[in-house]
C-alpha cells in the first residue's frame, strides 16, 4: 500500500512532464490498485480468525476514497459493495455478531451483483 501511494505521489509530482492521457490512465490504475489492496486488507480484518470490525471499516472507507478518485461509471457496483461492507462492519461491531454470518450476507450480495 505504501509503495502504491509513493508511486501516485511520484506520478503527480511529474504530472507536468507526462502526456495528459497517459497521466490520467496511470493515476486511475494506481488508485484502483490502491483501492483493491485496501479492500483486501479490510476483508482480511473482517473475515479473519480474530475479526476487527472497526479496523475493517476503516480500510473499506479508505478504499472507497481511493475509488472515488477514478471517474468511471463501472465503479458504481464496487463502490456500493464497499459501502455495504463498511455498514456490515458497523452492524457487527454494534451487536458483536460473528464472522460466519457476515460471510453469508456478503455471499448473498455477490450473488445479486453478478
C-alpha positions as CSV (number, residue, x, y, z in Angstrom):
1,X,0.0,0.0,0.0
2,X,2.8,2.4,0.9
3,X,4.6,1.6,-2.4
4,X,1.4,2.4,-4.4
5,X,0.9,5.7,-2.5
6,X,4.6,6.6,-3.2
7,X,4.1,5.9,-6.9
8,X,0.9,8.1,-7.0
9,X,2.9,10.9,-5.3
10,X,5.8,10.5,-7.8
11,X,3.4,10.5,-10.8
12,X,1.6,13.6,-9.5
13,X,5.0,15.3,-9.0
14,X,5.9,14.6,-12.6
15,X,2.5,15.5,-13.9
16,X,3.7,18.4,-16.0
17,X,6.2,16.2,-17.8
18,X,3.7,13.4,-18.7
19,X,1.2,13.3,-21.6
20,X,-2.2,14.1,-20.0
21,X,-3.9,11.0,-21.3
22,X,-1.1,8.8,-20.0
23,X,-1.1,10.6,-16.7
24,X,-4.8,10.1,-16.2
25,X,-4.7,6.5,-17.1
26,X,-1.7,5.8,-14.9
27,X,-3.2,7.7,-12.0
28,X,-6.5,5.9,-12.3
29,X,-4.8,2.4,-12.5
30,X,-2.8,3.2,-9.4
31,X,-5.8,4.4,-7.5
32,X,-7.7,1.3,-8.4
33,X,-4.8,-0.9,-7.3
34,X,-4.7,1.0,-4.1
35,X,-8.4,0.6,-3.5
36,X,-8.2,-3.1,-4.3
37,X,-5.4,-3.6,-1.8
38,X,-7.2,-1.6,0.9
39,X,-10.4,-3.6,0.3
40,X,-8.5,-6.9,0.5
41,X,-6.9,-5.8,3.8
42,X,-10.4,-4.9,5.1
43,X,-11.6,-8.4,4.0
44,X,-8.8,-10.0,6.0
45,X,-9.7,-8.0,9.1
46,X,-13.4,-8.7,8.7
47,X,-13.2,-12.4,7.9
48,X,-10.0,-13.4,9.8
49,X,-9.8,-15.7,12.8
50,X,-10.0,-12.7,15.1
51,X,-12.1,-10.1,13.3
52,X,-11.5,-6.5,13.9
53,X,-14.7,-4.8,12.6
54,X,-13.5,-1.2,13.4
55,X,-10.3,-1.6,11.5
56,X,-12.0,-3.4,8.6
57,X,-14.5,-0.5,8.4
58,X,-11.6,2.0,8.4
59,X,-9.9,0.2,5.5
60,X,-13.1,0.0,3.5
61,X,-13.6,3.7,4.0
62,X,-10.1,4.3,2.7
63,X,-10.7,2.0,-0.3
64,X,-13.9,3.9,-1.1
65,X,-12.0,7.2,-1.0
66,X,-9.4,5.8,-3.4
67,X,-12.1,4.6,-5.8
68,X,-13.8,8.0,-5.7
69,X,-10.6,9.3,-7.4
70,X,-11.4,7.3,-10.5
71,X,-14.2,8.8,-12.7
72,X,-15.7,5.6,-14.1
73,X,-19.3,4.6,-14.1
74,X,-18.3,0.9,-13.9
75,X,-17.1,1.5,-10.4
76,X,-20.6,2.1,-9.0
77,X,-21.0,-1.6,-8.2
78,X,-17.7,-1.8,-6.4
79,X,-18.3,1.4,-4.5
80,X,-21.7,0.1,-3.4
81,X,-20.0,-3.1,-2.3
82,X,-17.6,-1.2,-0.2
83,X,-20.4,0.8,1.4
84,X,-22.2,-2.4,2.1
85,X,-19.1,-4.0,3.7
86,X,-18.5,-0.8,5.8
87,X,-22.1,-0.9,7.0
88,X,-21.7,-4.6,7.8
89,X,-18.7,-3.8,10.0
90,X,-20.6,-1.2,11.9
91,X,-23.5,-3.6,12.4
92,X,-21.3,-6.4,13.6
93,X,-19.3,-4.2,15.8
94,X,-22.5,-2.8,17.4
95,X,-24.0,-6.2,18.2
96,X,-20.8,-8.4,18.4
97,X,-22.1,-10.7,15.6
98,X,-19.9,-13.4,14.2
99,X,-17.8,-13.5,11.0
100,X,-19.7,-16.5,9.6
101,X,-22.9,-14.5,9.5
102,X,-21.0,-11.7,7.8
103,X,-19.6,-14.1,5.1
104,X,-23.1,-15.4,4.4
105,X,-24.5,-11.9,4.0
106,X,-21.6,-10.9,1.7
107,X,-22.1,-14.0,-0.4
108,X,-25.7,-13.1,-1.0
109,X,-24.7,-9.6,-2.1
110,X,-22.1,-11.1,-4.5
111,X,-24.8,-13.4,-6.0
112,X,-27.1,-10.4,-6.5
113,X,-24.3,-8.5,-8.2
114,X,-23.4,-10.9,-10.8
